[in-house]
């Protein structure tokens, strides 16, 4: 049987496709290629199409004997979602529900959902556990939370088996340098650092140096993309072995400041990161760190790749692929 990976030509999706195939799993990718890249799937079967196109989804499920889905396809920029809220709800919420409807009609009842720590909003306590209050601060987080709220109802009504994985800060690239992040205009710290190092953008802005942290800059939980990919494989196996539907945080439980990330990138590259200090951005919390105890217990997941591995793999990828998958 085959695993359908929506958005499998994207950053985390492509690493998960690779991890599944390394386990000997049959995979088919569905991606509209709006942000994904054909070379990223490394030869896995790829269908170009929209998750909301029921005819395409039905055909893929039938032709490839799909029995499970790992769902990445989504819009994912929190800042952009404040300007284009309707598009985020249409794609992330509406598109996902249409996909689920088609999958369930086709007899596919195992579903691993790519969610986000943005469902929590401003941290009220740290580290952030799955029982933390849910109060998204942007349409991106809300669009994902609405799907999470739907999953238990679909389990009750149509026997859907599901795991929702709430990511913290995905970063890094494949340790062998074969695939990595290829976003033209990234919003996340690590790829922005890489573009600044390569002279592809102005110096990095460090937003705020007066937080109550060890060096005054904001703290985030950076988790290596290959650790994330492994968690998706483990989540699918959890369902296949009869495990209960659940929500899990995917983070390391260790926070790194902006200046610590800069230092790690400088060690990896041997170059000096150009950056400028800027005022805090409105709404940026001081510290966001995951409590990952539940994922460790339920999945046996161990996110072992540290900040130096993130910096080294990210630098190797961006240095050798300054234009992503484009020559």
Backbone torsions as a table, in degrees:
resi	resn	phi	psi	omega
1	UNK	NA	165.9	-167.8
2	UNK	-123.2	144.8	174.8
3	UNK	-98.2	124.0	172.8
4	UNK	-84.9	125.7	177.3
5	UNK	-116.3	104.7	177.0
6	UNK	-80.2	140.6	-175.7
7	UNK	68.8	23.9	-175.9
8	UNK	-74.4	-5.1	175.0
9	UNK	-96.6	5.0	177.7
10	UNK	-91.5	-168.6	-171.2
11	UNK	-64.7	-67.3	-178.6
12	UNK	-72.4	-35.9	179.7
13	UNK	-58.5	-44.0	-177.6
14	UNK	-67.5	-35.8	176.4
15	UNK	-67.4	-33.8	177.9
16	UNK	-72.2	-39.2	174.5
17	UNK	-56.5	-44.6	-180.0
18	UNK	-64.2	-41.7	179.7
19	UNK	-65.0	-39.6	177.4
20	UNK	-63.1	-45.7	-178.5
21	UNK	-66.7	-32.9	176.5
22	UNK	-65.4	-23.5	176.5
23	UNK	-86.1	0.9	-179.3
24	UNK	84.7	14.6	-178.1
25	UNK	-83.9	144.5	170.9
26	UNK	-79.3	135.3	-174.6
27	UNK	-134.8	143.8	166.4
28	UNK	-132.0	136.3	-177.3
29	UNK	-103.2	134.2	170.4
30	UNK	-117.2	119.6	-175.3
31	UNK	-151.1	136.1	177.7
32	UNK	-82.9	-4.2	176.6
33	UNK	62.1	22.7	175.1
34	UNK	-69.5	-33.6	174.6
35	UNK	-130.2	-9.3	179.5
36	UNK	-84.4	172.5	-175.1
37	UNK	-137.1	129.0	-178.5
38	UNK	-55.4	-45.9	-178.2
39	UNK	-61.1	-21.9	-175.7
40	UNK	-66.7	-22.6	-177.2
41	UNK	-83.8	-6.5	174.1
42	UNK	54.5	42.5	174.5
43	UNK	87.8	-0.3	176.4
44	UNK	-66.3	150.6	177.7
45	UNK	-56.1	131.8	-175.2
46	UNK	-131.9	127.9	173.9
47	UNK	-114.1	124.9	176.8
48	UNK	-85.1	120.3	-178.8
49	UNK	-179.3	174.4	-175.5
50	UNK	-100.3	138.8	179.3
51	UNK	-63.9	-23.9	-179.4
52	UNK	-86.0	-3.3	178.8
53	UNK	-86.9	96.9	-173.8
54	UNK	-60.6	-35.7	-179.1
55	UNK	-64.0	-43.4	179.0
56	UNK	-64.7	-46.0	-179.0
57	UNK	-62.1	-43.9	178.7
58	UNK	-59.8	-41.7	-179.3
59	UNK	-65.2	-43.4	179.7
60	UNK	-63.3	-44.5	-180.0
61	UNK	-60.3	-43.2	-177.5
62	UNK	-71.6	-48.8	-174.0
63	UNK	-70.1	-27.3	-175.8
64	UNK	-109.0	7.3	179.3
65	UNK	51.5	51.9	-178.3
66	UNK	-71.2	132.8	176.4
67	UNK	-125.9	2.2	178.0
68	UNK	-158.4	157.1	180.0
69	UNK	-135.5	134.6	167.8
70	UNK	-111.8	119.3	-166.9
71	UNK	-109.3	108.0	176.8
72	UNK	-106.2	-29.5	-168.7
73	UNK	-54.4	120.3	-176.2
74	UNK	-173.4	163.1	164.1
75	UNK	-87.5	142.3	-167.6
76	UNK	-140.2	14.8	-179.8
77	UNK	-98.5	112.7	-175.4
78	UNK	-59.7	-44.5	-179.6
79	UNK	-63.6	-44.5	179.1
80	UNK	-60.7	-34.6	-177.7
81	UNK	-64.6	-23.7	177.5
82	UNK	-70.0	-25.2	-179.3
83	UNK	-96.5	-24.5	-176.1
84	UNK	-130.9	55.1	-174.1
85	UNK	-59.4	-43.0	-176.9
86	UNK	-60.2	-40.0	179.9
87	UNK	-63.6	-37.3	-179.6
88	UNK	-68.4	-42.3	178.0
89	UNK	-69.8	-36.5	179.1
90	UNK	-63.6	-45.0	-176.3
91	UNK	-82.1	-54.3	-171.4
92	UNK	-74.4	-37.2	-179.5
93	UNK	-94.7	-60.5	-177.7
94	UNK	-61.6	-44.9	-179.8
95	UNK	-63.2	-40.4	179.4
96	UNK	-66.2	-42.0	179.5
97	UNK	-65.9	-37.2	176.1
98	UNK	-64.7	-41.8	177.2
99	UNK	-59.8	-48.5	-179.2
100	UNK	-60.4	-41.4	178.7
101	UNK	-59.4	-44.8	-179.0
102	UNK	-68.4	-41.0	179.1
103	UNK	-61.7	-47.8	-178.0
104	UNK	-64.8	-38.0	176.1
105	UNK	-62.6	-29.0	180.0
106	UNK	-91.3	6.9	176.9
107	UNK	85.0	12.1	178.4
108	UNK	-94.2	113.4	-172.2
109	UNK	-118.4	-0.1	176.6
110	UNK	-105.1	129.5	-168.7
111	UNK	-144.4	121.4	175.0
112	UNK	-109.8	122.1	-170.8
113	UNK	-107.6	130.2	175.5
114	UNK	-81.8	101.2	179.0
115	UNK	-107.6	-157.1	-171.4
116	UNK	-156.7	151.8	173.2
117	UNK	-68.7	-9.5	177.2
118	UNK	-65.4	-12.7	176.5
119	UNK	-67.4	-19.5	-176.9
120	UNK	-81.2	-31.9	-174.7
121	UNK	73.2	-149.7	-178.9
122	UNK	-65.1	124.2	-179.0
123	UNK	-62.7	131.2	174.8
124	UNK	-98.1	-20.5	175.4
125	UNK	-156.7	156.7	-177.2
126	UNK	-132.0	149.4	-6.9
127	UNK	-69.6	164.3	-176.9
128	UNK	-79.3	114.0	174.9
129	UNK	-97.2	167.0	-177.9
130	UNK	-63.7	-18.5	179.1
131	UNK	-90.7	5.3	177.5
132	UNK	-64.1	145.5	176.5
133	UNK	-53.8	145.1	-177.8
134	UNK	-104.1	112.2	-176.9
135	UNK	-149.0	73.6	-176.7
136	UNK	-55.1	144.4	-179.2
137	UNK	-99.9	2.8	-179.2
138	UNK	-153.9	161.4	179.9
139	UNK	-60.1	-30.9	176.8
140	UNK	-57.1	-53.8	179.7
141	UNK	-62.2	-39.7	179.8
142	UNK	-66.0	-38.7	-179.4
143	UNK	-63.9	-33.4	176.4
144	UNK	-76.2	-39.5	-179.2
145	UNK	-64.3	-36.7	178.4
146	UNK	-61.0	-36.9	175.5
147	UNK	-66.9	-45.1	179.2
148	UNK	-56.8	-38.8	180.0
149	UNK	-68.3	-25.0	-178.8
150	UNK	-79.6	-32.1	-172.0
151	UNK	-57.4	-46.4	178.9
152	UNK	-62.3	-32.9	177.6
153	UNK	-66.6	-39.7	177.5
154	UNK	-69.4	-31.0	174.5
155	UNK	-64.9	-42.9	-179.1
156	UNK	-68.3	-39.7	-173.5
157	UNK	-85.7	-35.9	-171.3
158	UNK	-134.2	18.3	174.5
159	UNK	61.6	31.6	174.1
160	UNK	-64.6	134.6	171.6
161	UNK	-106.0	128.6	-171.1
162	UNK	-146.1	154.3	167.9
163	UNK	-133.9	129.2	175.9
164	UNK	-106.7	125.1	-175.1
165	UNK	-110.0	115.6	-178.2
166	UNK	-94.1	105.4	-178.5
167	UNK	-76.4	148.4	165.2
168	UNK	-97.5	-127.9	-172.4
169	UNK	-97.5	99.4	178.4
170	UNK	-69.0	138.7	-178.3
171	UNK	-159.4	168.4	178.0
172	UNK	90.8	-173.1	-178.7
173	UNK	-148.5	173.6	179.0
174	UNK	-55.8	139.0	-175.6
175	UNK	-65.7	-22.3	176.7
176	UNK	-94.8	3.5	174.3
177	UNK	77.7	10.5	-174.6
178	UNK	-76.6	-40.5	178.4
179	UNK	-134.3	159.6	-179.9
180	UNK	-168.8	-166.2	-177.2
181	UNK	-81.9	130.2	-176.2
182	UNK	-132.7	67.0	-179.0
183	UNK	-109.1	126.5	-176.1
184	UNK	-64.7	-39.8	-177.7
185	UNK	-128.7	73.2	-176.8
186	UNK	-68.7	154.7	175.9
187	UNK	-110.9	-13.3	-176.1
188	UNK	-86.1	153.6	-169.7
189	UNK	-59.6	-50.0	-171.5
190	UNK	-63.3	-51.4	178.4
191	UNK	-65.6	-29.9	175.6
192	UNK	-64.6	-41.9	175.3
193	UNK	-57.2	-44.3	-178.2
194	UNK	-63.0	-42.3	179.9
195	UNK	-67.4	-35.6	176.1
196	UNK	-65.1	-41.0	177.7
197	UNK	-62.3	-38.1	-177.1
198	UNK	-84.6	1.9	179.2
199	UNK	72.6	21.5	-179.0
200	UNK	-90.9	-3.9	178.6
201	UNK	-156.8	166.5	177.9
202	UNK	-64.5	170.6	178.3
203	UNK	-53.2	147.5	178.5
204	UNK	-62.2	141.0	170.5
205	UNK	-95.1	123.3	172.4
206	UNK	-94.7	107.0	-173.0
207	UNK	-84.8	95.6	175.8
208	UNK	94.9	123.8	174.3
209	UNK	-125.4	19.3	-176.7
210	UNK	-120.7	21.7	174.3
211	UNK	-72.8	158.7	177.2
212	UNK	-84.3	67.1	178.2
213	UNK	-127.7	177.0	-172.3
214	UNK	-65.2	-23.8	175.9
215	UNK	-130.0	9.9	176.5
216	UNK	90.2	-8.5	179.4
217	UNK	-103.7	161.3	-172.9
218	UNK	-66.4	147.5	-178.2
219	UNK	-108.2	132.5	176.1
220	UNK	-135.3	161.2	-178.0
221	UNK	-100.2	104.3	-177.1
222	UNK	-96.0	124.9	-177.1
223	UNK	-121.9	133.1	-175.5
224	UNK	-67.7	141.0	-175.0
225	UNK	-61.8	-31.3	177.6
226	UNK	-72.3	-31.3	173.0
227	UNK	-65.7	-40.3	176.3
228	UNK	-61.6	-44.9	-179.6
229	UNK	-59.3	-43.6	179.0
230	UNK	-62.0	-35.3	178.8
231	UNK	-64.2	-35.9	179.0
232	UNK	-67.5	-40.1	177.1
233	UNK	-63.9	-44.0	179.0
234	UNK	-64.1	-37.2	179.1
235	UNK	-64.6	-41.7	177.8
236	UNK	-64.4	-44.1	178.9
237	UNK	-63.8	-35.6	176.0
238	UNK	-56.8	-46.1	179.1
239	UNK	-68.1	-40.4	-178.5
240	UNK	-65.0	-27.7	179.7
241	UNK	-91.2	12.4	176.1
242	UNK	89.9	12.1	-179.6
243	UNK	-67.6	155.5	-178.4
244	UNK	-76.1	151.5	172.5
245	UNK	-62.1	145.2	-174.0
246	UNK	-165.1	167.4	173.2
247	UNK	-113.4	135.2	-177.1
248	UNK	-137.4	138.1	171.0
249	UNK	-78.9	140.3	172.3
250	UNK	-119.8	96.1	175.5
251	UNK	-152.3	171.1	-176.7
252	UNK	-86.2	-20.7	-172.0
253	UNK	82.8	1.9	178.2
254	UNK	-118.7	131.5	179.2
255	UNK	-99.8	147.1	175.5
256	UNK	-127.0	138.8	177.2
257	UNK	-78.4	165.3	177.0
258	UNK	-59.7	-42.5	-178.9
259	UNK	-67.7	-32.6	176.4
260	UNK	-67.6	-37.3	175.9
261	UNK	-65.2	-43.2	177.5
262	UNK	-59.2	-45.5	179.2
263	UNK	-60.6	-42.3	179.8
264	UNK	-63.9	-39.8	178.8
265	UNK	-68.1	-37.3	177.2
266	UNK	-65.7	-38.6	176.6
267	UNK	-64.8	-41.1	-177.3
268	UNK	-68.0	-38.8	-173.1
269	UNK	-94.7	-23.4	-173.2
270	UNK	73.8	12.9	-178.7
271	UNK	-117.1	164.3	177.7
272	UNK	-96.4	124.6	179.3
273	UNK	-74.7	123.2	175.9
274	UNK	-78.0	122.2	178.4
275	UNK	-147.8	158.6	178.4
276	UNK	-129.8	143.5	177.2
277	UNK	-81.6	134.2	179.3
278	UNK	-131.4	163.3	178.1
279	UNK	-62.8	158.9	174.7
280	UNK	-55.6	150.2	171.3
281	UNK	-90.1	140.6	178.9
282	UNK	-59.2	132.7	176.0
283	UNK	88.6	-4.9	179.2
284	UNK	-79.7	115.7	177.2
285	UNK	-71.6	157.4	179.8
286	UNK	-64.9	-46.7	-172.2
287	UNK	-140.9	134.1	173.8
288	UNK	-135.9	110.3	-177.9
289	UNK	-136.1	139.8	-176.5
290	UNK	-84.4	147.4	159.8
291	UNK	-95.9	110.5	-175.5
292	UNK	-105.1	16.6	-175.3
293	UNK	-60.0	-35.8	-177.5
294	UNK	-68.4	-41.9	177.9
295	UNK	-65.0	-36.8	176.7
296	UNK	-63.4	-42.1	-177.1
297	UNK	-73.7	-47.9	-173.4
298	UNK	-74.5	-42.4	-174.9
299	UNK	-101.9	-16.3	-170.5
300	UNK	70.3	27.4	-175.4
301	UNK	-80.0	135.8	179.5
302	UNK	-131.1	99.4	178.8
303	UNK	-78.0	90.9	-169.0
304	UNK	-94.3	-12.6	-176.3
305	UNK	-83.2	119.3	-171.7
306	UNK	-90.8	-173.0	-176.4
307	UNK	-61.5	-36.9	178.8
308	UNK	-65.8	-36.6	176.3
309	UNK	-66.0	-41.5	176.8
310	UNK	-58.1	-49.6	-177.6
311	UNK	-64.6	-43.6	-178.7
312	UNK	-65.0	-44.9	-178.1
313	UNK	-71.2	-38.6	178.3
314	UNK	-63.8	-44.3	-179.5
315	UNK	-65.0	-44.2	180.0
316	UNK	-58.5	-44.5	-179.7
317	UNK	-64.7	-51.3	-176.1
318	UNK	-69.0	-35.0	176.6
319	UNK	-62.1	-44.2	-176.8
320	UNK	-85.3	-16.0	-178.8
321	UNK	-133.7	64.5	-175.2
322	UNK	-62.4	-20.1	177.6
323	UNK	-115.2	30.5	179.3
324	UNK	66.0	-131.4	-178.8
325	UNK	-86.2	-2.6	177.2
326	UNK	-80.4	142.1	177.5
327	UNK	-78.2	NA	NA
